[in-house]
Amino acid sequence: MDQHQYLVNEYQLILTLSEQMLRLAKEEKWDELVELEVSYLKAVEATTTLPVSESTSMAIQYEVRKYLRQILDNENMIKTLLQARMNQLTELIGQSSRQQQVNMTYGKIDLRSIAFGDRQ
């Protein structure tokens, strides 16, 4: 297999991984997404040693550009889904903090004294 075909295959692999990551994000399978990201980053890193050059045919360059557009679109969609998840987690943390504050406040009150009308 020549270097150019290897480059195309690597971008196909990255695209496949990004599609899998997007599916996991849509299904809200965040742990699996993070695990798959390691493979994705390794595949991306592998392409840095195989740059597209002037000797790369126009057909190969076109194919690589097509994959790159799809990969970038997938990444943007993943980022959007991750931001929505981050917003959900922020809201949950806020609710938890408010509940903890309420519990701490009411925990300081002697409920028996309120029930019997004692004043301190």
Summary of the structure (lengths in Angstrom):
residues: 120
radius of gyration: 26.1
end to end distance: 86.2
largest distance: 90.1
contacts: 284
relative contact order: 0.11
helix: 81%
strand: 0%
